């Protein structure tokens, strides 16, 4: 797949504003916030284009960390201007995928093809490796194509071991295995490609169960709490928790078929009530083509990555 040039991206960015659908517009009589795309964000150098953008996270300094499949695969962007602050990672990854930022602003990354999760300092120093590089498995030491990661308030590490094993793994802050749950299936606590996850302030675990077109919610130890599943939620690919405790979800639609119109982003309460859905399928400004990951900043901005034709990260703010 070829990368889009900056000029092509600029043309797309200028061509169409974000389509917004709120619950009020759907006739529910409830007001909800509306998000608009920030035109011209990020501000990349001339001649530099993003590859497939698979992961995004925001640190305590409002820096936006991006994981993408191209040169300089780990980018740190200024949350306000979108300019590149720093970057690292050339030649270090085989299949860039999930990204999370912990309380100390360290960056956690999953490499689906080498089967590891790695923790880096903001300066790019490798601090910890979880899993056995190049050796997939389903035990206390190994992963099989891990998809995403998040860090709980108590420092616990959660990994969606999603493409190969269909499970969630919990480790302590030193990387020692605590527990794991899940297997292939459609029942409570079972998964079909757990693709993203997020941990809220109370330790609840939200899993984007992509193949089952639902979000599953668990307590901190993996006990099933509930599931969210509806046509409006679609097929969740990424998920995050906002600063005020709400949930944002990226709906990437189907990998094949005609359900591309489901591409979008959602704002939900911790109880699963949909407050708003915005975006649509496409490569224009404010649209998505396989919305892959989503992150919420402390200032209320929401960032959504595009892994297919768009190959970009977009910023959305409240109107």
VEXTI-93476 format. One record per residue (C-alpha): residue number from 0; x, y, z. Coordinates in Angstrom, 2 decimals, always signed. Example, Ala and Ser with C-alpha at 12.3 -4.5 7.8 and 13.67 -1.06 7.14 Angstrom:
2
+-----+---------+---------+---------+
: num :       X :       Y :       Z :
+-----+---------+---------+---------+
:   0 :  +12.30 :   -4.50 :   +7.80 :
:   1 :  +13.67 :   -1.06 :   +7.14 :
+-----+---------+---------+---------+
This chain:
319
+-----+---------+---------+---------+
: num :       X :       Y :       Z :
+-----+---------+---------+---------+
:   0 :   +0.00 :   +0.00 :   +0.00 :
:   1 :   +1.43 :   +3.38 :   -1.02 :
:   2 :   +1.51 :   +6.30 :   +1.38 :
:   3 :   -0.44 :   +9.44 :   +0.57 :
:   4 :   +1.60 :  +12.53 :   -0.20 :
:   5 :   +1.21 :  +15.64 :   +1.90 :
:   6 :   -0.35 :  +17.48 :   -1.01 :
:   7 :   -2.95 :  +14.75 :   -1.46 :
:   8 :   -3.74 :  +14.80 :   +2.24 :
:   9 :   -4.06 :  +18.58 :   +2.15 :
:  10 :   -6.56 :  +18.38 :   -0.68 :
:  11 :   -8.62 :  +15.84 :   +1.19 :
:  12 :   -8.45 :  +17.84 :   +4.39 :
:  13 :   -9.81 :  +20.90 :   +2.65 :
:  14 :  -12.63 :  +19.18 :   +0.81 :
:  15 :  -15.21 :  +18.22 :   +3.41 :
:  16 :  -15.99 :  +19.04 :   +7.04 :
:  17 :  -16.90 :  +16.44 :   +9.61 :
:  18 :  -20.38 :  +14.94 :   +9.52 :
:  19 :  -21.86 :  +15.10 :  +13.02 :
:  20 :  -24.85 :  +13.12 :  +14.24 :
:  21 :  -26.10 :  +13.75 :  +17.77 :
:  22 :  -28.75 :  +12.02 :  +19.78 :
:  23 :  -30.83 :  +15.20 :  +19.59 :
:  24 :  -30.81 :  +15.02 :  +15.78 :
:  25 :  -32.00 :  +11.41 :  +16.04 :
:  26 :  -35.14 :  +12.56 :  +17.79 :
:  27 :  -34.28 :  +11.59 :  +21.33 :
:  28 :  -34.69 :  +15.11 :  +22.63 :
:  29 :  -31.34 :  +15.03 :  +24.43 :
:  30 :  -28.60 :  +17.57 :  +23.96 :
:  31 :  -25.09 :  +16.23 :  +23.38 :
:  32 :  -21.73 :  +17.83 :  +22.62 :
:  33 :  -20.72 :  +18.14 :  +18.99 :
:  34 :  -17.20 :  +17.52 :  +17.76 :
:  35 :  -15.55 :  +19.27 :  +14.84 :
:  36 :  -12.36 :  +18.32 :  +13.06 :
:  37 :   -9.35 :  +20.63 :  +13.44 :
:  38 :   -8.31 :  +21.48 :   +9.90 :
:  39 :   -4.60 :  +21.34 :   +9.20 :
:  40 :   -3.72 :  +19.25 :  +12.26 :
:  41 :   -1.11 :  +17.77 :  +12.48 :
:  42 :   +1.39 :  +20.19 :  +10.96 :
:  43 :   +3.90 :  +17.81 :   +9.40 :
:  44 :   +7.15 :  +18.87 :   +7.70 :
:  45 :   +7.18 :  +19.33 :   +3.95 :
:  46 :   +7.69 :  +16.02 :   +2.19 :
:  47 :   +6.80 :  +13.90 :   +5.22 :
:  48 :   +3.73 :  +11.66 :   +5.14 :
:  49 :   +2.32 :   +9.25 :   +7.69 :
:  50 :   +1.99 :   +5.55 :   +7.06 :
:  51 :   -0.86 :   +3.45 :   +8.40 :
:  52 :   -1.55 :   +5.03 :  +11.80 :
:  53 :   -2.37 :   +2.24 :  +14.23 :
:  54 :   -2.01 :   +3.72 :  +17.72 :
:  55 :   -2.48 :   +7.04 :  +19.51 :
:  56 :   -2.26 :   +8.28 :  +23.10 :
:  57 :   -2.01 :  +11.57 :  +24.98 :
:  58 :   +0.38 :  +12.22 :  +27.86 :
:  59 :   +0.15 :  +14.55 :  +30.87 :
:  60 :   +1.77 :  +17.40 :  +28.94 :
:  61 :   -0.82 :  +17.25 :  +26.14 :
:  62 :   +1.69 :  +15.67 :  +23.81 :
:  63 :   +0.11 :  +13.27 :  +21.32 :
:  64 :   +2.01 :  +10.04 :  +20.72 :
:  65 :   +1.41 :   +8.31 :  +17.40 :
:  66 :   +2.45 :   +4.83 :  +16.23 :
:  67 :   +2.51 :   +4.37 :  +12.45 :
:  68 :   +3.95 :   +2.08 :   +9.80 :
:  69 :   +6.56 :   +4.24 :   +8.12 :
:  70 :   +9.88 :   +5.91 :   +8.89 :
:  71 :  +10.14 :   +7.37 :  +12.40 :
:  72 :   +7.28 :   +5.10 :  +13.52 :
:  73 :   +6.93 :   +6.66 :  +17.00 :
:  74 :   +6.04 :  +10.34 :  +16.81 :
:  75 :   +5.45 :  +12.83 :  +19.59 :
:  76 :   +3.26 :  +15.72 :  +18.42 :
:  77 :   +2.42 :  +18.99 :  +20.09 :
:  78 :   -1.25 :  +18.69 :  +21.02 :
:  79 :   -1.95 :  +22.31 :  +20.12 :
:  80 :   +0.07 :  +22.85 :  +16.95 :
:  81 :   +0.46 :  +19.30 :  +15.70 :
:  82 :   +4.17 :  +19.83 :  +15.07 :
:  83 :   +6.60 :  +16.96 :  +15.62 :
:  84 :   +8.45 :  +17.33 :  +18.94 :
:  85 :  +10.48 :  +14.14 :  +18.75 :
:  86 :  +10.47 :  +10.73 :  +17.12 :
:  87 :  +12.19 :   +7.36 :  +17.30 :
:  88 :  +11.89 :   +3.74 :  +16.27 :
:  89 :  +13.44 :   +3.32 :  +12.82 :
:  90 :  +14.12 :   -0.37 :  +12.25 :
:  91 :  +12.82 :   -1.38 :  +15.68 :
:  92 :   +9.37 :   -2.80 :  +14.84 :
:  93 :   +7.91 :   -5.28 :  +12.36 :
:  94 :   +4.17 :   -4.61 :  +12.73 :
:  95 :   +3.34 :   -1.44 :  +14.64 :
:  96 :   +0.01 :   -1.72 :  +16.43 :
:  97 :   -1.14 :   -0.61 :  +19.91 :
:  98 :   +0.02 :   +2.38 :  +21.97 :
:  99 :   -0.64 :   +3.62 :  +25.51 :
: 100 :   +0.90 :   +6.26 :  +27.76 :
: 101 :   +1.30 :   +5.63 :  +31.50 :
: 102 :   +1.16 :   +8.01 :  +34.46 :
: 103 :   +4.88 :   +8.80 :  +34.13 :
: 104 :   +4.47 :   +9.60 :  +30.40 :
: 105 :   +6.28 :   +6.42 :  +29.36 :
: 106 :   +5.06 :   +5.01 :  +26.07 :
: 107 :   +3.93 :   +1.39 :  +25.72 :
: 108 :   +3.85 :   -0.23 :  +22.28 :
: 109 :   +2.71 :   -3.58 :  +20.90 :
: 110 :   +4.44 :   -5.22 :  +17.95 :
: 111 :   +2.01 :   -7.78 :  +16.60 :
: 112 :   +4.54 :   -9.67 :  +14.47 :
: 113 :   +7.28 :  -10.04 :  +17.09 :
: 114 :   +4.69 :  -10.83 :  +19.81 :
: 115 :   +5.99 :   -8.36 :  +22.39 :
: 116 :   +4.90 :   -5.34 :  +24.37 :
: 117 :   +7.59 :   -2.76 :  +25.09 :
: 118 :   +7.81 :   +0.22 :  +27.42 :
: 119 :   +9.86 :   +3.24 :  +26.34 :
: 120 :  +10.80 :   +6.47 :  +28.05 :
: 121 :   +9.66 :   +9.68 :  +26.32 :
: 122 :  +13.24 :   +9.94 :  +25.01 :
: 123 :  +13.00 :   +6.54 :  +23.31 :
: 124 :  +14.96 :   +4.45 :  +25.82 :
: 125 :  +13.71 :   +0.87 :  +26.09 :
: 126 :  +12.67 :   +0.26 :  +29.71 :
: 127 :  +10.88 :   -3.11 :  +29.64 :
: 128 :   +9.96 :   -5.90 :  +27.25 :
: 129 :   +7.00 :   -8.19 :  +27.92 :
: 130 :   +6.72 :  -11.41 :  +25.97 :
: 131 :   +9.40 :  -13.34 :  +24.10 :
: 132 :  +10.42 :  -11.65 :  +20.88 :
: 133 :   +9.77 :  -13.86 :  +17.87 :
: 134 :   +8.32 :  -16.70 :  +19.95 :
: 135 :   +4.50 :  -16.70 :  +20.11 :
: 136 :   +2.62 :  -18.63 :  +22.78 :
: 137 :   -0.25 :  -18.69 :  +25.22 :
: 138 :   +1.25 :  -18.89 :  +28.67 :
: 139 :   +2.46 :  -16.59 :  +31.45 :
: 140 :   +5.51 :  -15.39 :  +29.51 :
: 141 :   +4.38 :  -15.19 :  +25.90 :
: 142 :   +1.82 :  -13.44 :  +23.69 :
: 143 :   +0.57 :  -14.26 :  +20.22 :
: 144 :   +0.14 :  -11.10 :  +18.15 :
: 145 :   -0.87 :   -8.67 :  +20.92 :
: 146 :   -3.07 :   -5.83 :  +19.74 :
: 147 :   -3.34 :   -3.19 :  +22.47 :
: 148 :   -2.31 :   -2.23 :  +25.98 :
: 149 :   -3.34 :   +0.05 :  +28.82 :
: 150 :   -2.09 :   +0.87 :  +32.30 :
: 151 :   -4.43 :   +0.94 :  +35.32 :
: 152 :   -4.24 :   +3.65 :  +37.99 :
: 153 :   -2.50 :   +1.17 :  +40.32 :
: 154 :   +0.18 :   +0.46 :  +37.70 :
: 155 :   -1.22 :   -2.89 :  +36.55 :
: 156 :   -0.61 :   -3.65 :  +32.90 :
: 157 :   -3.38 :   -5.04 :  +30.69 :
: 158 :   -2.77 :   -6.47 :  +27.22 :
: 159 :   -5.28 :   -7.59 :  +24.61 :
: 160 :   -3.55 :  -10.67 :  +23.25 :
: 161 :   -5.89 :  -10.41 :  +20.38 :
: 162 :   -4.93 :  -11.70 :  +16.96 :
: 163 :   -3.59 :  -15.08 :  +18.04 :
: 164 :   -5.01 :  -15.90 :  +21.48 :
: 165 :   -8.30 :  -14.02 :  +21.99 :
: 166 :   -7.61 :  -13.19 :  +25.62 :
: 167 :   -6.80 :  -10.34 :  +28.00 :
: 168 :   -3.63 :  -10.62 :  +30.11 :
: 169 :   -3.08 :   -8.74 :  +33.39 :
: 170 :   +0.42 :   -8.16 :  +34.78 :
: 171 :   +1.76 :   -6.13 :  +37.69 :
: 172 :   +3.81 :   -2.97 :  +37.22 :
: 173 :   +7.02 :   -5.03 :  +37.01 :
: 174 :   +5.63 :   -7.21 :  +34.25 :
: 175 :   +4.88 :  -10.25 :  +36.41 :
: 176 :   +1.90 :  -12.28 :  +35.23 :
: 177 :   -1.21 :  -12.02 :  +37.43 :
: 178 :   -4.07 :  -13.53 :  +35.44 :
: 179 :   -5.59 :  -13.94 :  +31.99 :
: 180 :   -9.10 :  -14.52 :  +30.73 :
: 181 :  -10.90 :  -15.18 :  +27.47 :
: 182 :  -10.97 :  -17.59 :  +24.56 :
: 183 :  -12.46 :  -17.67 :  +21.06 :
: 184 :  -16.24 :  -17.37 :  +21.17 :
: 185 :  -19.30 :  -15.15 :  +21.38 :
: 186 :  -20.36 :  -15.59 :  +25.00 :
: 187 :  -19.66 :  -13.34 :  +27.98 :
: 188 :  -15.91 :  -13.14 :  +28.53 :
: 189 :  -15.16 :  -14.74 :  +25.17 :
: 190 :  -13.64 :  -12.80 :  +22.28 :
: 191 :  -13.28 :  -12.63 :  +18.54 :
: 192 :  -10.24 :  -10.40 :  +18.05 :
: 193 :  -10.07 :   -8.23 :  +21.18 :
: 194 :   -8.55 :   -5.25 :  +19.39 :
: 195 :   -8.44 :   -2.40 :  +21.91 :
: 196 :   -8.85 :   -1.81 :  +25.62 :
: 197 :   -9.01 :   +0.96 :  +28.19 :
: 198 :   -9.00 :   +1.14 :  +31.99 :
: 199 :  -11.03 :   +3.73 :  +33.89 :
: 200 :  -10.29 :   +5.37 :  +37.24 :
: 201 :  -12.14 :   +2.65 :  +39.13 :
: 202 :  -10.19 :   -0.15 :  +37.47 :
: 203 :  -12.94 :   -1.29 :  +35.12 :
: 204 :  -11.64 :   -2.85 :  +31.91 :
: 205 :  -13.32 :   -1.93 :  +28.60 :
: 206 :  -12.47 :   -4.22 :  +25.68 :
: 207 :  -13.22 :   -3.47 :  +22.02 :
: 208 :  -14.27 :   -6.97 :  +20.95 :
: 209 :  -14.03 :   -6.21 :  +17.26 :
: 210 :  -15.08 :   -9.50 :  +15.68 :
: 211 :  -18.13 :   -9.73 :  +17.93 :
: 212 :  -19.16 :   -6.11 :  +17.22 :
: 213 :  -19.35 :   -5.16 :  +20.88 :
: 214 :  -17.64 :   -3.62 :  +23.88 :
: 215 :  -17.26 :   -5.91 :  +26.88 :
: 216 :  -16.80 :   -4.52 :  +30.38 :
: 217 :  -14.97 :   -6.37 :  +33.19 :
: 218 :  -13.85 :   -5.64 :  +36.71 :
: 219 :  -10.12 :   -5.34 :  +37.45 :
: 220 :   -9.73 :   -9.11 :  +37.82 :
: 221 :  -11.57 :  -10.10 :  +34.65 :
: 222 :  -15.04 :  -10.80 :  +35.98 :
: 223 :  -17.61 :  -10.02 :  +33.28 :
: 224 :  -19.84 :   -7.05 :  +34.07 :
: 225 :  -21.79 :   -6.26 :  +30.90 :
: 226 :  -21.59 :   -5.82 :  +27.15 :
: 227 :  -22.56 :   -2.98 :  +24.83 :
: 228 :  -23.77 :   -4.06 :  +21.42 :
: 229 :  -25.95 :   -2.23 :  +18.90 :
: 230 :  -26.06 :   -1.18 :  +15.28 :
: 231 :  -25.07 :   +2.33 :  +16.30 :
: 232 :  -21.97 :   +1.12 :  +18.14 :
: 233 :  -21.10 :   -0.94 :  +15.08 :
: 234 :  -17.76 :   -2.74 :  +15.17 :
: 235 :  -15.46 :   -1.23 :  +17.82 :
: 236 :  -11.75 :   -1.17 :  +16.93 :
: 237 :  -10.38 :   +1.24 :  +19.57 :
: 238 :  -11.50 :   +2.61 :  +22.92 :
: 239 :  -10.36 :   +5.13 :  +25.54 :
: 240 :  -11.54 :   +6.86 :  +28.71 :
: 241 :  -11.93 :  +10.64 :  +28.79 :
: 242 :  -10.70 :  +12.88 :  +31.61 :
: 243 :  -14.25 :  +13.12 :  +32.98 :
: 244 :  -14.80 :   +9.36 :  +32.92 :
: 245 :  -16.78 :   +8.96 :  +29.72 :
: 246 :  -15.83 :   +6.46 :  +27.02 :
: 247 :  -14.84 :   +7.15 :  +23.42 :
: 248 :  -14.99 :   +4.38 :  +20.82 :
: 249 :  -13.64 :   +4.11 :  +17.27 :
: 250 :  -15.94 :   +2.12 :  +14.98 :
: 251 :  -13.83 :   +0.92 :  +12.06 :
: 252 :  -16.60 :   -0.99 :  +10.31 :
: 253 :  -16.03 :   -4.32 :   +8.59 :
: 254 :  -12.78 :   -5.53 :   +7.06 :
: 255 :  -14.73 :   -6.70 :   +4.02 :
: 256 :  -18.21 :   -6.21 :   +2.65 :
: 257 :  -20.28 :   -3.05 :   +2.43 :
: 258 :  -20.62 :   -1.89 :   +6.04 :
: 259 :  -18.17 :   +0.97 :   +5.57 :
: 260 :  -20.90 :   +3.45 :   +6.52 :
: 261 :  -20.39 :   +2.34 :  +10.11 :
: 262 :  -17.03 :   +4.08 :  +10.32 :
: 263 :  -17.29 :   +6.74 :  +13.02 :
: 264 :  -16.51 :   +7.74 :  +16.58 :
: 265 :  -18.73 :   +7.60 :  +19.65 :
: 266 :  -18.93 :   +9.30 :  +23.03 :
: 267 :  -20.57 :   +7.10 :  +25.68 :
: 268 :  -21.20 :   +7.14 :  +29.40 :
: 269 :  -19.53 :   +4.53 :  +31.65 :
: 270 :  -22.92 :   +2.80 :  +31.73 :
: 271 :  -22.96 :   +2.43 :  +27.94 :
: 272 :  -25.38 :   +5.21 :  +27.00 :
: 273 :  -24.48 :   +6.77 :  +23.66 :
: 274 :  -24.16 :  +10.54 :  +23.97 :
: 275 :  -23.02 :  +11.17 :  +20.43 :
: 276 :  -21.78 :   +9.54 :  +17.25 :
: 277 :  -19.88 :  +11.53 :  +14.65 :
: 278 :  -18.02 :  +10.94 :  +11.41 :
: 279 :  -18.73 :   +8.76 :   +8.39 :
: 280 :  -16.96 :   +6.49 :   +5.93 :
: 281 :  -14.52 :   +8.16 :   +3.55 :
: 282 :  -11.15 :   +9.83 :   +3.13 :
: 283 :  -12.26 :  +13.44 :   +3.37 :
: 284 :  -11.57 :  +15.72 :   +6.29 :
: 285 :  -13.48 :  +14.46 :   +9.33 :
: 286 :  -14.24 :  +11.07 :   +7.79 :
: 287 :  -12.67 :   +7.68 :   +8.52 :
: 288 :  -11.49 :   +4.71 :   +6.45 :
: 289 :  -11.00 :   +1.94 :   +9.03 :
: 290 :  -10.90 :   +4.05 :  +12.18 :
: 291 :   -8.30 :   +2.06 :  +14.10 :
: 292 :   -7.60 :   +3.72 :  +17.44 :
: 293 :   -8.88 :   +6.62 :  +19.53 :
: 294 :   -7.52 :   +8.69 :  +22.42 :
: 295 :   -8.89 :  +11.46 :  +24.61 :
: 296 :   -6.75 :  +14.34 :  +25.82 :
: 297 :   -7.03 :  +16.04 :  +29.19 :
: 298 :   -8.31 :  +19.17 :  +27.46 :
: 299 :  -11.28 :  +17.34 :  +25.92 :
: 300 :   -9.81 :  +16.87 :  +22.44 :
: 301 :  -10.27 :  +13.45 :  +20.81 :
: 302 :   -7.80 :  +11.91 :  +18.37 :
: 303 :   -8.73 :   +9.20 :  +15.85 :
: 304 :   -6.31 :   +7.25 :  +13.67 :
: 305 :   -6.93 :   +5.95 :  +10.17 :
: 306 :   -5.21 :   +2.74 :   +9.13 :
: 307 :   -6.33 :   +2.39 :   +5.53 :
: 308 :   -6.55 :   +4.89 :   +2.67 :
: 309 :   -6.57 :   +7.92 :   +4.96 :
: 310 :   -3.35 :   +6.93 :   +6.79 :
: 311 :   -3.57 :   +9.81 :   +9.25 :
: 312 :   -4.51 :  +10.98 :  +12.72 :
: 313 :   -7.24 :  +13.58 :  +13.09 :
: 314 :   -8.00 :  +15.88 :  +16.00 :
: 315 :  -11.56 :  +16.72 :  +17.07 :
: 316 :  -12.62 :  +19.39 :  +19.54 :
: 317 :  -15.95 :  +20.52 :  +20.93 :
: 318 :  -17.74 :  +23.17 :  +18.90 :
+-----+---------+---------+---------+
